[in-house]
Amino acid sequence: MNSTTTQCNSSSTYRNVPVLIDGAHGLGALDLDLKALDPDYYISNAHKWFCVPKGCAFMYVKKDLQSKTRPLIISHGFGSGFNSEFIWAGLHDYSPFLALHTVIDFWDSVGPSKIRQFMYGLCKKACYLLLKKWGTSLAAPEEMFGKENKGKLCANR
């Protein structure tokens, strides 16, 4: 992912085109280093591989672009700065965010590589169980799939 992002960043900087990375499956599945990626925008939910309740997500916006970035819902924080404009967006359920610190503590105590190894292994087992049950084969050779993509192995049904 880094080499692709680096290529996009170089081309877009030259052409003055902002880079938005949709990292929906990234948080938890991969090591995330926003400084190394250096996108203009990065968005991700936290409920997939990171295992936070649905509704918890984040959006990174480079400092120099924050004044040009507005939320879809204008609320009482309008005009009070980037964070204030996004934090209280109408009637929103904030309870998934309250679970975030517990999930981060869990990841810190168990270790990201151990958690990922377990998730990838479980996904691979499920894939081969389905392949056997459906009487089908892999969509492509297994070595073509990154360890975070084992669920896509079963696509050839």
VEXPAKE-822005 format. One record per residue (C-alpha): residue number from 0; residue in three letters; chain; x, y, z. Coordinates in Angstrom, 3 decimals, padded with zeros to 6 digits. Example, Ala and Ser with C-alpha at 12.3 -4.5 7.8 and 13.67 -1.06 7.14 Angstrom:
// VEXPAKE-822005
<node k="0" r="ala" c="A" xx="012.300" yy="-004.500" zz="007.800"/>
<node k="1" r="ser" c="A" xx="013.670" yy="-001.060" zz="007.140"/>
//
This chain:
// VEXPAKE-822005
<node k="0" r="met" c="A" xx="000.000" yy="000.000" zz="000.000"/>
<node k="1" r="asn" c="A" xx="002.805" yy="002.459" zz="000.780"/>
<node k="2" r="ser" c="A" xx="004.350" yy="002.373" zz="-002.715"/>
<node k="3" r="thr" c="A" xx="000.960" yy="002.925" zz="-004.366"/>
<node k="4" r="thr" c="A" xx="000.201" yy="005.777" zz="-001.983"/>
<node k="5" r="thr" c="A" xx="003.649" yy="007.282" zz="-002.559"/>
<node k="6" r="gln" c="A" xx="003.062" yy="007.218" zz="-006.322"/>
<node k="7" r="cys" c="A" xx="-000.373" yy="008.818" zz="-005.914"/>
<node k="8" r="asn" c="A" xx="001.014" yy="011.468" zz="-003.569"/>
<node k="9" r="ser" c="A" xx="003.852" yy="012.397" zz="-005.959"/>
<node k="10" r="ser" c="A" xx="001.535" yy="012.618" zz="-008.967"/>
<node k="11" r="ser" c="A" xx="-001.150" yy="014.500" zz="-007.086"/>
<node k="12" r="thr" c="A" xx="001.297" yy="016.994" zz="-005.559"/>
<node k="13" r="tyr" c="A" xx="002.653" yy="017.720" zz="-009.019"/>
<node k="14" r="arg" c="A" xx="-000.882" yy="018.173" zz="-010.371"/>
<node k="15" r="asn" c="A" xx="-002.227" yy="019.889" zz="-007.229"/>
<node k="16" r="val" c="A" xx="-004.858" yy="017.158" zz="-006.688"/>
<node k="17" r="pro" c="A" xx="-005.684" yy="016.213" zz="-003.080"/>
<node k="18" r="val" c="A" xx="-005.350" yy="012.546" zz="-002.055"/>
<node k="19" r="leu" c="A" xx="-008.128" yy="010.867" zz="-000.086"/>
<node k="20" r="ile" c="A" xx="-007.485" yy="007.330" zz="001.141"/>
<node k="21" r="asp" c="A" xx="-010.569" yy="005.270" zz="001.939"/>
<node k="22" r="gly" c="A" xx="-009.074" yy="002.978" zz="004.546"/>
<node k="23" r="ala" c="A" xx="-012.307" yy="001.200" zz="005.489"/>
<node k="24" r="his" c="A" xx="-010.582" yy="-002.128" zz="006.161"/>
<node k="25" r="gly" c="A" xx="-007.221" yy="-000.655" zz="007.135"/>
<node k="26" r="leu" c="A" xx="-007.648" yy="000.117" zz="010.831"/>
<node k="27" r="gly" c="A" xx="-006.798" yy="-003.073" zz="012.671"/>
<node k="28" r="ala" c="A" xx="-005.990" yy="-005.108" zz="009.563"/>
<node k="29" r="leu" c="A" xx="-002.773" yy="-003.244" zz="008.772"/>
<node k="30" r="asp" c="A" xx="-000.249" yy="-001.116" zz="010.595"/>
<node k="31" r="leu" c="A" xx="-001.420" yy="002.436" zz="010.015"/>
<node k="32" r="asp" c="A" xx="001.241" yy="005.139" zz="009.810"/>
<node k="33" r="leu" c="A" xx="-000.360" yy="008.383" zz="008.649"/>
<node k="34" r="lys" c="A" xx="002.984" yy="010.212" zz="008.685"/>
<node k="35" r="ala" c="A" xx="004.445" yy="007.676" zz="006.245"/>
<node k="36" r="leu" c="A" xx="001.321" yy="007.629" zz="004.047"/>
<node k="37" r="asp" c="A" xx="001.073" yy="011.428" zz="004.117"/>
<node k="38" r="pro" c="A" xx="-002.423" yy="011.673" zz="002.599"/>
<node k="39" r="asp" c="A" xx="-004.436" yy="014.870" zz="002.446"/>
<node k="40" r="tyr" c="A" xx="-007.432" yy="012.963" zz="003.801"/>
<node k="41" r="tyr" c="A" xx="-007.754" yy="009.503" zz="005.359"/>
<node k="42" r="ile" c="A" xx="-011.041" yy="007.979" zz="006.466"/>
<node k="43" r="ser" c="A" xx="-011.698" yy="004.686" zz="008.190"/>
<node k="44" r="asn" c="A" xx="-014.312" yy="003.009" zz="010.278"/>
<node k="45" r="ala" c="A" xx="-013.265" yy="001.114" zz="013.386"/>
<node k="46" r="his" c="A" xx="-015.873" yy="-001.649" zz="013.483"/>
<node k="47" r="lys" c="A" xx="-014.392" yy="-004.049" zz="010.956"/>
<node k="48" r="trp" c="A" xx="-010.931" yy="-005.374" zz="011.854"/>
<node k="49" r="phe" c="A" xx="-010.448" yy="-003.053" zz="014.844"/>
<node k="50" r="cys" c="A" xx="-013.575" yy="-004.519" zz="016.506"/>
<node k="51" r="val" c="A" xx="-015.198" yy="-001.364" zz="017.888"/>
<node k="52" r="pro" c="A" xx="-019.026" yy="-001.160" zz="017.750"/>
<node k="53" r="lys" c="A" xx="-020.497" yy="000.122" zz="014.465"/>
<node k="54" r="gly" c="A" xx="-020.676" yy="003.871" zz="014.182"/>
<node k="55" r="cys" c="A" xx="-017.140" yy="004.561" zz="015.409"/>
<node k="56" r="ala" c="A" xx="-014.935" yy="005.994" zz="012.686"/>
<node k="57" r="phe" c="A" xx="-012.333" yy="008.663" zz="012.117"/>
<node k="58" r="met" c="A" xx="-011.341" yy="011.176" zz="009.514"/>
<node k="59" r="tyr" c="A" xx="-007.842" yy="012.622" zz="009.234"/>
<node k="60" r="val" c="A" xx="-007.445" yy="015.924" zz="007.400"/>
<node k="61" r="lys" c="A" xx="-004.106" yy="017.674" zz="006.886"/>
<node k="62" r="lys" c="A" xx="-003.876" yy="020.834" zz="008.951"/>
<node k="63" r="asp" c="A" xx="-003.747" yy="023.167" zz="005.927"/>
<node k="64" r="leu" c="A" xx="-006.949" yy="021.636" zz="004.482"/>
<node k="65" r="gln" c="A" xx="-009.023" yy="021.711" zz="007.676"/>
<node k="66" r="ser" c="A" xx="-010.281" yy="025.256" zz="007.103"/>
<node k="67" r="lys" c="A" xx="-011.702" yy="024.128" zz="003.717"/>
<node k="68" r="thr" c="A" xx="-013.344" yy="020.960" zz="005.072"/>
<node k="69" r="arg" c="A" xx="-016.888" yy="021.140" zz="006.384"/>
<node k="70" r="pro" c="A" xx="-019.244" yy="018.517" zz="007.838"/>
<node k="71" r="leu" c="A" xx="-022.393" yy="017.512" zz="005.978"/>
<node k="72" r="ile" c="A" xx="-024.488" yy="018.433" zz="009.018"/>
<node k="73" r="ile" c="A" xx="-024.074" yy="021.964" zz="010.332"/>
<node k="74" r="ser" c="A" xx="-024.560" yy="022.092" zz="014.080"/>
<node k="75" r="his" c="A" xx="-023.866" yy="024.448" zz="016.974"/>
<node k="76" r="gly" c="A" xx="-020.089" yy="024.062" zz="016.527"/>
<node k="77" r="phe" c="A" xx="-020.156" yy="025.835" zz="013.160"/>
<node k="78" r="gly" c="A" xx="-017.488" yy="028.517" zz="012.955"/>
<node k="79" r="ser" c="A" xx="-015.740" yy="027.312" zz="016.112"/>
<node k="80" r="gly" c="A" xx="-012.925" yy="025.432" zz="014.425"/>
<node k="81" r="phe" c="A" xx="-012.409" yy="022.077" zz="012.749"/>
<node k="82" r="asn" c="A" xx="-012.920" yy="019.774" zz="015.745"/>
<node k="83" r="ser" c="A" xx="-015.930" yy="021.678" zz="017.083"/>
<node k="84" r="glu" c="A" xx="-017.662" yy="021.603" zz="013.708"/>
<node k="85" r="phe" c="A" xx="-017.396" yy="017.807" zz="013.490"/>
<node k="86" r="ile" c="A" xx="-017.780" yy="016.669" zz="017.108"/>
<node k="87" r="trp" c="A" xx="-021.490" yy="017.263" zz="017.782"/>
<node k="88" r="ala" c="A" xx="-023.329" yy="016.543" zz="014.544"/>
<node k="89" r="gly" c="A" xx="-026.985" yy="016.547" zz="015.546"/>
<node k="90" r="leu" c="A" xx="-028.656" yy="013.481" zz="017.048"/>
<node k="91" r="his" c="A" xx="-025.862" yy="010.945" zz="016.868"/>
<node k="92" r="asp" c="A" xx="-025.271" yy="007.867" zz="019.013"/>
<node k="93" r="tyr" c="A" xx="-021.868" yy="008.421" zz="020.625"/>
<node k="94" r="ser" c="A" xx="-021.815" yy="005.151" zz="022.588"/>
<node k="95" r="pro" c="A" xx="-019.491" yy="003.360" zz="020.087"/>
<node k="96" r="phe" c="A" xx="-016.860" yy="006.034" zz="020.792"/>
<node k="97" r="leu" c="A" xx="-017.165" yy="005.302" zz="024.516"/>
<node k="98" r="ala" c="A" xx="-016.023" yy="001.738" zz="023.829"/>
<node k="99" r="leu" c="A" xx="-012.977" yy="002.855" zz="021.839"/>
<node k="100" r="his" c="A" xx="-010.625" yy="003.223" zz="024.818"/>
<node k="101" r="thr" c="A" xx="-011.444" yy="-000.320" zz="025.968"/>
<node k="102" r="val" c="A" xx="-010.689" yy="-001.732" zz="022.510"/>
<node k="103" r="ile" c="A" xx="-007.406" yy="000.214" zz="022.349"/>
<node k="104" r="asp" c="A" xx="-006.466" yy="-001.152" zz="025.789"/>
<node k="105" r="phe" c="A" xx="-007.238" yy="-004.680" zz="024.546"/>
<node k="106" r="trp" c="A" xx="-005.071" yy="-004.237" zz="021.426"/>
<node k="107" r="asp" c="A" xx="-002.255" yy="-002.831" zz="023.564"/>
<node k="108" r="ser" c="A" xx="-002.416" yy="-005.670" zz="026.103"/>
<node k="109" r="val" c="A" xx="-002.645" yy="-008.553" zz="023.602"/>
<node k="110" r="gly" c="A" xx="-000.536" yy="-006.998" zz="020.842"/>
<node k="111" r="pro" c="A" xx="-001.577" yy="-006.077" zz="017.288"/>
<node k="112" r="ser" c="A" xx="000.461" yy="-008.821" zz="015.578"/>
<node k="113" r="lys" c="A" xx="-001.013" yy="-011.535" zz="017.804"/>
<node k="114" r="ile" c="A" xx="-004.566" yy="-010.259" zz="017.201"/>
<node k="115" r="arg" c="A" xx="-004.022" yy="-010.033" zz="013.428"/>
<node k="116" r="gln" c="A" xx="-002.497" yy="-013.503" zz="013.317"/>
<node k="117" r="phe" c="A" xx="-005.576" yy="-014.882" zz="015.104"/>
<node k="118" r="met" c="A" xx="-008.021" yy="-013.017" zz="012.835"/>
<node k="119" r="tyr" c="A" xx="-006.228" yy="-014.030" zz="009.626"/>
<node k="120" r="gly" c="A" xx="-006.010" yy="-017.649" zz="010.784"/>
<node k="121" r="leu" c="A" xx="-009.702" yy="-017.716" zz="011.667"/>
<node k="122" r="cys" c="A" xx="-010.617" yy="-016.179" zz="008.326"/>
<node k="123" r="lys" c="A" xx="-008.488" yy="-018.732" zz="006.459"/>
<node k="124" r="lys" c="A" xx="-010.123" yy="-021.624" zz="008.356"/>
<node k="125" r="ala" c="A" xx="-013.566" yy="-020.248" zz="007.538"/>
<node k="126" r="cys" c="A" xx="-012.616" yy="-019.887" zz="003.885"/>
<node k="127" r="tyr" c="A" xx="-011.461" yy="-023.478" zz="003.545"/>
<node k="128" r="leu" c="A" xx="-014.535" yy="-024.706" zz="005.431"/>
<node k="129" r="leu" c="A" xx="-016.735" yy="-022.879" zz="002.888"/>
<node k="130" r="leu" c="A" xx="-014.684" yy="-024.116" zz="-000.061"/>
<node k="131" r="lys" c="A" xx="-015.208" yy="-027.684" zz="001.129"/>
<node k="132" r="lys" c="A" xx="-018.904" yy="-027.149" zz="001.914"/>
<node k="133" r="trp" c="A" xx="-019.600" yy="-025.476" zz="-001.439"/>
<node k="134" r="gly" c="A" xx="-017.428" yy="-027.900" zz="-003.393"/>
<node k="135" r="thr" c="A" xx="-015.510" yy="-025.126" zz="-005.107"/>
<node k="136" r="ser" c="A" xx="-011.944" yy="-023.898" zz="-005.461"/>
<node k="137" r="leu" c="A" xx="-010.014" yy="-020.715" zz="-004.793"/>
<node k="138" r="ala" c="A" xx="-010.608" yy="-017.776" zz="-007.105"/>
<node k="139" r="ala" c="A" xx="-006.823" yy="-017.487" zz="-007.533"/>
<node k="140" r="pro" c="A" xx="-003.725" yy="-019.160" zz="-006.101"/>
<node k="141" r="glu" c="A" xx="-003.480" yy="-018.584" zz="-002.345"/>
<node k="142" r="glu" c="A" xx="-000.120" yy="-016.804" zz="-002.612"/>
<node k="143" r="met" c="A" xx="-001.823" yy="-014.013" zz="-004.585"/>
<node k="144" r="phe" c="A" xx="-003.845" yy="-012.992" zz="-001.538"/>
<node k="145" r="gly" c="A" xx="-002.387" yy="-010.844" zz="001.213"/>
<node k="146" r="lys" c="A" xx="-002.979" yy="-012.189" zz="004.672"/>
<node k="147" r="glu" c="A" xx="-005.561" yy="-009.451" zz="005.254"/>
<node k="148" r="asn" c="A" xx="-007.572" yy="-010.621" zz="002.206"/>
<node k="149" r="lys" c="A" xx="-008.208" yy="-014.261" zz="003.101"/>
<node k="150" r="gly" c="A" xx="-011.960" yy="-013.659" zz="003.054"/>
<node k="151" r="lys" c="A" xx="-011.742" yy="-012.904" zz="-000.659"/>
<node k="152" r="leu" c="A" xx="-010.275" yy="-016.350" zz="-001.320"/>
<node k="153" r="cys" c="A" xx="-013.766" yy="-017.793" zz="-001.400"/>
<node k="154" r="ala" c="A" xx="-015.017" yy="-015.498" zz="-004.172"/>
<node k="155" r="asn" c="A" xx="-014.969" yy="-018.189" zz="-006.874"/>
<node k="156" r="arg" c="A" xx="-018.294" yy="-019.849" zz="-006.114"/>
//
